[in-house]
Amino acid sequence: RLHYHEFPLPQEALELCADYPVELVGYWHDVGHAEVQARLGYVDKRAWLDTNKERTLGCHLHDVDGLGDHRAPGNGDVEWDYIAEGLPAGALRVFEINQRQPDEDVAGAIAFLRERGVVD
């Protein structure tokens, strides 16, 4: 998402969930969208997980090259260390990769993320 009005800020996301029990309403992190928003200067990419960690249920994993997201992990320049550190152990991890990514890049994504501690 490239426009500021298309998403809440990290604190706003937390406020949207505040009236509901954690068991019913959670936060789903999107690595690529957080990265693009940071590159556009909207928000610090770490703020999403820092602010919403207690409600983080899972995340979409994809890499970013410039402002282009939905790349296979390893096919961009996301700093994966903060993802490995910030995601709760029980959070689901789901790929959200563009179908035009080369098969061999998609096939190598799990090993790439395992080496960085993002997946087991």
C-alpha positions as a printed Julia matrix, in Angstrom:
120×3 Matrix{Float64}:
   0.0     0.0     0.0
   1.51    3.29   -1.07
  -0.93    5.85    0.32
  -1.11    6.88    3.96
  -4.91    6.73    4.05
  -4.96    3.01    3.19
  -3.84    1.79    6.61
  -4.01    2.77   10.27
  -0.84    3.78   12.08
   0.54    1.23   14.58
  -1.05    2.93   17.6
  -4.35    3.29   15.72
  -4.32   -0.44   14.93
  -3.9    -1.14   18.63
  -6.75    1.24   19.48
  -9.03   -0.43   16.92
  -8.54   -3.73   18.74
  -8.6    -2.37   22.29
 -12.3    -2.97   23.0
 -12.03   -6.67   22.2
 -10.36   -9.55   24.05
  -7.02  -10.68   22.62
  -8.58  -14.11   22.04
 -11.11  -12.6    19.61
  -9.32   -9.79   17.77
  -5.65   -9.69   16.89
  -3.1    -8.02   14.69
  -1.75   -9.52   11.47
   1.65   -8.15   10.47
   2.61   -7.65    6.84
   6.38   -7.51    6.42
   6.33   -5.98    2.94
   3.68   -3.37    3.67
   5.48   -2.25    6.85
   8.73   -2.03    4.88
   7.2     0.02    2.05
   5.49    2.37    4.53
   8.84    2.91    6.26
  10.57    3.61    2.95
   7.93    6.21    2.15
   8.6     7.85    5.52
   5.18    7.15    7.04
   6.21    5.06   10.05
   9.16    3.18   11.54
   8.81   -0.43   10.35
   9.62   -1.75   13.83
   6.75    0.23   15.39
   4.16   -2.22   14.05
   5.49   -5.22   15.95
   6.67   -3.19   18.94
   3.22   -1.64   19.41
   1.07   -4.66   18.55
   3.21   -7.57   19.75
   0.71   -8.76   22.37
  -1.97   -9.05   19.68
   0.18  -10.39   16.83
  -1.42  -13.58   15.52
   0.69  -14.0    12.4
   2.27  -12.31    9.44
   2.57  -12.21    5.68
   6.16  -12.88    4.68
   7.45  -11.31    1.51
  10.49   -9.32    0.49
  10.75   -5.81   -0.94
  12.95   -4.37   -3.67
  12.67   -0.58   -3.8
   8.94   -0.05   -3.35
   8.03   -3.34   -5.02
   6.77   -5.89   -2.51
   5.49   -9.46   -2.7
   8.95  -10.72   -3.71
  10.1   -14.13   -2.55
  12.07  -13.77    0.7
  15.7   -13.41   -0.34
  14.72  -11.52   -3.49
  14.86   -8.08   -1.91
  16.5    -6.18    0.91
  14.23   -6.44    3.96
  16.18   -6.56    7.24
  14.83   -9.86    8.54
  16.52   -9.68   11.97
  13.82   -7.46   13.47
  11.14   -9.82   12.14
  12.86  -12.82   13.73
  13.14  -10.94   17.03
   9.72   -9.27   16.96
   7.36  -12.06   15.96
   5.94  -14.04   18.87
   6.93  -17.72   18.76
   3.36  -18.9    18.17
   2.55  -16.4    15.43
   1.6   -17.96   12.1
   3.89  -17.31    9.17
   2.34  -17.22    5.7
   3.95  -16.44    2.36
   2.38  -13.68    0.28
   4.47  -13.91   -2.88
   3.63  -12.6    -6.33
   2.88  -15.46   -8.73
   5.42  -14.06  -11.21
   8.35  -14.74   -8.88
  10.67  -17.43  -10.25
   9.92  -20.94   -8.95
  13.5   -21.43   -7.77
  13.32  -18.23   -5.67
  10.07  -19.33   -4.05
  11.54  -22.8    -3.43
  14.51  -21.27   -1.6
  12.45  -18.95    0.59
  12.0   -21.31    3.55
  15.72  -22.05    3.79
  16.46  -18.32    3.5
  14.08  -17.48    6.36
  15.24  -20.44    8.46
  18.85  -19.16    8.23
  17.64  -15.81    9.59
  15.6   -17.28   12.42
  12.21  -16.21   11.04
  10.88  -19.78   10.67
  11.81  -23.03   12.4
